[in-house]
Amino acid sequence: MQTHIHIGLHKTGSTYIQKTFASNRDALKAQGIDYPAVGAEYLSGHHNVAWSFIPKKAPVVTKGFSLDALTAYLSQSNAEHCILSSEDFEFLTHSQASALRDLLADFSPKIVMYVRDPAEAVYSRWQEAVKHGSTTTLTAYCQQLLKNSNPLDYCKVADRWADVFGKSAVSIVVYDRLVAEEKDIALYFLTEILKFPIVPEQLAMLPGKVNPSSSVGVVEVLRQLNQVRQLHDHSHELTQPFMRFMRSHPQGQSLSQYLHAWQSNTAGQVDLVDLTRRFKRISEKFLLYHRPQTVNVGADESLFAQQKTISIPVVDSEDLAKKINIKGLYKALVA
């Protein structure tokens, strides 16, 4: 059995890949591709496997899961290929990735990594951080990246996994090019990485994005809600209740419309020129070390398509706080 460990990266369509594979588990298995339910007890990805190697990040929804249960399952599987997928594999340190390698040593592990132009991912990364409780403003987040670009340095991630598993065991896919060419990122994984002649008609393909972005005004309200929670030292999970409120509650729908109109009239811009220069240097270093492992570099030997994003919208946090009763909204969400 060949085991393919899909390590993300974050914001490269990992959730879509996981949901597609989980939705087609039986159909894939009939083709000799195993996407185990063991380890994928939470949100369709094998996050429990990744979290098992990260201190203070305990697995959740663990009924039937353990690393021993995973290896026992793989030992009994008759599939030619197995796929394990979690974007949180990205966070494993060198020693943790080595422990994962040792765990799966009998199952010929290989690494699959999707990369994305960091300039195109700055906003979505910030949004994801806010959804997980961050109180950092978008402007401050960009300033932090100028001082320390490690959170978006995909070259360092590739270095680490290639060092642990060997360069020949790593396949790298440029997410941006698949999107530009309107190729399905999950189908590409099967046909180009696993080399299986699967066509879309054989699978139940998912429509559209499964983790769409929210507007900067909506994310800013959530960020300020996180500040209130932090002030009160509460452990309430806010993102899901807030998003349900915005989608389903009449007042939430009105707030969403208000934020859209307000943002259109007040949004400024965060200049990414300095960041894009830094990201370009990362791209040049990446191609120097990892060009042979990258399966879809452009015909001109560039990593990403021509840079499009040089600024992203930002809203005035203080002005928004004057317009929205954040404390009242917080009380309503946690009631």
C-alpha positions in Angstrom: 0.0 0.0 0.0 1.1 3.5 -0.8 0.0 6.1 1.8 -0.3 9.7 0.6 -0.3 12.2 3.4 -2.0 15.4 2.2 -0.6 18.2 4.5 -2.6 21.1 3.1 -1.4 23.8 3.2 -4.1 25.9 4.8 -6.4 27.9 2.5 -5.6 25.7 -0.6 -8.9 23.9 -0.8 -8.2 21.2 1.8 -11.7 21.2 3.1 -13.1 20.7 -0.4 -10.7 17.8 -1.0 -11.6 16.2 2.3 -15.3 16.5 1.8 -15.0 15.2 -1.7 -13.1 12.1 -0.7 -15.2 11.5 2.4 -18.4 11.7 0.3 -17.0 9.3 -2.2 -15.4 6.9 0.2 -17.1 3.7 -1.1 -16.6 4.7 -4.8 -12.9 5.4 -4.2 -12.4 2.2 -2.4 -13.9 0.3 -5.3 -11.2 1.8 -7.4 -8.5 0.8 -4.9 -8.2 4.1 -3.1 -8.8 4.1 0.6 -9.8 7.3 2.4 -10.1 5.9 6.0 -12.9 6.9 8.3 -10.5 6.1 11.2 -8.8 9.4 12.1 -11.4 11.4 10.1 -14.0 11.5 12.8 -14.1 15.3 12.8 -15.0 17.5 9.8 -14.1 14.9 7.2 -10.3 15.3 7.5 -7.8 13.3 9.4 -7.3 16.0 11.9 -7.2 13.6 14.8 -4.1 12.0 13.3 -2.4 15.3 13.0 -3.4 16.4 16.5 -2.1 13.2 18.0 1.4 14.5 17.4 0.8 18.1 18.6 1.1 18.7 22.4 -1.9 20.4 23.9 -4.0 19.7 20.8 -6.0 16.7 21.8 -8.0 14.7 19.2 -11.8 15.3 19.3 -14.8 13.0 18.6 -12.5 10.1 19.3 -14.8 7.1 19.4 -13.0 4.3 17.6 -9.9 6.4 17.0 -6.3 5.8 18.1 -3.1 5.7 16.2 -3.0 2.0 16.8 -6.5 1.7 15.4 -5.3 3.5 12.3 -2.3 1.3 11.7 -4.4 -1.8 12.3 -6.9 -0.6 9.7 -4.2 0.1 7.2 -2.7 -3.3 7.8 -6.0 -4.9 6.9 -6.8 -2.7 3.9 -6.6 -4.3 0.4 -6.4 -0.9 -1.3 -3.5 0.0 -3.5 -3.5 3.6 -2.2 -4.5 5.3 1.0 -5.0 9.0 1.5 -4.7 10.8 4.9 -5.6 14.5 4.7 -5.4 17.3 7.3 -4.1 20.9 6.8 -2.9 20.8 10.4 -0.2 18.4 9.4 1.4 21.6 8.2 2.1 22.6 11.8 4.1 19.4 12.7 7.6 20.1 13.7 10.6 18.2 12.3 10.5 15.7 15.2 6.7 15.3 15.1 6.8 14.7 11.3 9.5 12.1 12.0 7.3 10.4 14.5 4.5 10.3 11.8 7.0 8.9 9.3 7.9 6.1 11.8 4.3 5.3 12.5 3.6 4.8 8.8 6.9 3.3 7.8 5.3 0.0 6.8 2.9 1.8 4.4 5.3 3.6 2.1 4.3 7.2 3.0 4.5 10.0 0.6 3.7 13.7 1.0 1.3 15.8 -1.1 1.4 19.5 -0.5 -0.6 22.3 -2.2 0.9 25.8 -2.2 -0.7 29.1 -2.9 0.6 32.6 -3.6 0.8 34.1 0.0 -0.3 37.5 -1.2 -3.6 35.9 -2.4 -3.9 34.1 1.0 -3.2 37.0 3.4 -6.9 37.9 3.8 -8.2 34.4 4.1 -5.5 33.5 6.6 -6.4 36.5 8.7 -10.1 35.6 8.5 -9.3 32.0 9.5 -7.4 33.2 12.5 -10.3 35.4 13.6 -12.7 32.5 13.2 -10.5 30.6 15.7 -10.6 33.4 18.2 -7.9 35.9 17.2 -8.3 39.6 18.1 -5.6 40.9 15.7 -6.7 43.5 13.2 -6.1 43.0 9.5 -3.6 45.9 9.4 -1.7 44.5 12.5 -1.7 41.0 10.9 0.0 42.4 7.8 2.5 44.3 9.9 3.3 41.1 11.8 3.9 39.3 8.5 6.4 42.0 7.5 8.3 41.3 10.6 7.9 37.5 10.5 6.7 35.8 7.3 7.1 32.3 8.7 3.3 31.7 9.0 3.1 32.0 5.2 6.5 30.7 4.3 5.6 27.5 2.4 9.3 27.0 1.4 10.1 26.3 5.1 7.3 23.8 5.3 8.4 22.0 2.1 12.0 22.0 3.5 10.9 20.3 6.7 8.8 17.6 5.1 11.4 16.9 2.3 14.1 16.6 5.0 12.0 14.1 7.0 10.6 12.0 4.1 13.1 12.7 1.4 12.6 15.0 -1.6 11.6 12.1 -3.9 8.6 11.3 -1.5 7.2 14.9 -1.8 4.8 16.1 -4.5 3.9 19.8 -4.6 0.9 21.2 -6.4 0.4 24.9 -7.2 -3.2 25.6 -6.2 -3.4 28.9 -8.0 -2.8 27.4 -11.4 -5.4 24.7 -10.9 -7.9 27.5 -10.0 -6.9 29.6 -13.0 -7.2 26.6 -15.3 -10.6 25.7 -13.7 -9.4 22.3 -12.8 -11.0 20.4 -9.9 -8.4 20.2 -7.1 -9.6 16.9 -5.7 -9.9 15.2 -9.1 -6.4 16.5 -9.9 -5.1 14.8 -6.8 -6.5 11.5 -8.0 -5.5 11.7 -11.6 -2.2 13.4 -11.5 -0.7 12.5 -8.1 -2.1 8.9 -7.8 -2.2 8.5 -11.6 -5.7 6.9 -11.4 -7.9 7.3 -14.6 -10.9 8.5 -12.7 -13.4 10.8 -14.4 -15.9 13.2 -12.7 -18.9 11.0 -13.7 -17.5 8.3 -11.4 -17.7 10.5 -8.3 -20.3 12.7 -6.6 -18.5 16.1 -7.0 -19.3 18.9 -4.6 -20.7 22.2 -5.9 -18.7 25.3 -5.4 -16.6 26.3 -2.4 -17.2 24.6 0.9 -15.4 27.2 3.0 -16.2 30.5 1.3 -14.8 33.9 2.5 -16.8 36.4 4.4 -16.6 40.2 3.8 -14.1 42.2 5.8 -16.9 44.0 7.7 -18.4 40.7 8.9 -15.0 39.3 10.0 -14.2 42.6 11.8 -17.4 42.3 13.8 -16.4 38.7 14.8 -13.0 40.0 15.7 -14.5 42.6 18.1 -16.8 39.9 19.5 -13.6 37.9 20.3 -12.3 40.9 22.1 -15.4 41.0 24.3 -15.1 37.3 25.0 -11.4 37.8 25.9 -12.3 40.7 28.2 -14.8 38.5 30.1 -12.5 35.5 30.0 -15.2 33.3 28.5 -14.7 30.1 26.6 -17.7 30.4 24.4 -17.2 29.4 20.7 -18.5 32.4 18.8 -17.9 31.7 15.1 -20.7 29.1 14.4 -23.4 31.0 16.5 -22.4 34.3 14.8 -22.5 32.8 11.3 -25.8 31.1 11.9 -27.2 34.4 13.2 -26.0 36.3 10.1 -27.5 33.7 7.8 -30.7 32.8 9.5 -31.9 35.5 11.9 -33.8 38.5 10.4 -31.7 40.9 12.5 -28.5 39.1 11.4 -29.6 39.3 7.7 -30.2 43.0 8.2 -26.8 43.4 9.9 -25.2 41.6 7.0 -26.8 44.0 4.5 -25.8 47.0 6.6 -22.2 45.9 6.8 -22.0 45.3 3.0 -23.3 48.9 2.4 -21.2 50.4 5.1 -18.1 48.6 3.9 -18.6 49.7 0.3 -18.6 53.4 1.5 -15.8 53.3 4.1 -13.3 50.5 3.3 -9.7 51.6 2.9 -6.8 49.5 1.6 -3.9 47.7 3.1 -0.9 48.0 0.8 0.9 44.6 0.2 3.7 45.9 -2.0 6.4 45.3 0.7 4.9 41.9 1.5 4.8 40.8 -2.1 8.5 41.6 -2.4 9.2 39.3 0.5 6.9 36.6 -1.0 8.8 36.9 -4.3 12.0 36.0 -2.5 10.3 33.0 -0.9 9.1 31.9 -4.4 12.6 32.2 -5.9 14.1 30.1 -3.0 11.3 27.6 -3.3 12.0 27.0 -7.0 15.7 26.7 -6.4 15.2 23.8 -3.9 11.8 22.3 -4.8 11.3 22.7 -8.5 11.7 19.0 -9.2 8.9 18.1 -6.8 6.5 20.7 -8.1 4.2 19.0 -10.6 2.5 22.0 -12.3 5.0 24.9 -12.5 4.1 27.4 -15.3 5.4 27.0 -18.8 7.5 30.1 -18.1 9.0 28.3 -15.1 7.3 30.8 -12.7 5.7 29.3 -9.6 2.5 31.4 -9.5 0.6 33.3 -12.2 1.2 37.0 -12.6 0.7 38.8 -9.3 -2.8 40.3 -9.0 -3.2 41.2 -5.3 -1.2 44.3 -4.2 -3.8 45.6 -1.7 -6.8 44.2 0.2 -9.7 46.1 1.8 -9.7 47.1 5.4 -12.4 48.8 7.5 -12.1 51.4 10.3 -12.4 49.3 13.5 -13.2 52.3 15.7 -15.9 53.6 13.3 -17.5 50.2 13.1 -17.5 49.9 16.9 -19.6 53.1 17.0 -22.1 51.7 14.6 -22.6 48.2 16.0 -23.6 47.3 19.6 -20.9 44.6 19.9 -21.5 44.0 23.6 -25.3 43.5 23.0 -24.6 41.2 20.1 -22.2 39.2 22.2 -24.8 38.8 25.0 -27.4 37.6 22.5 -25.0 35.0 21.0 -23.9 33.4 24.3 -27.3 33.6 26.0 
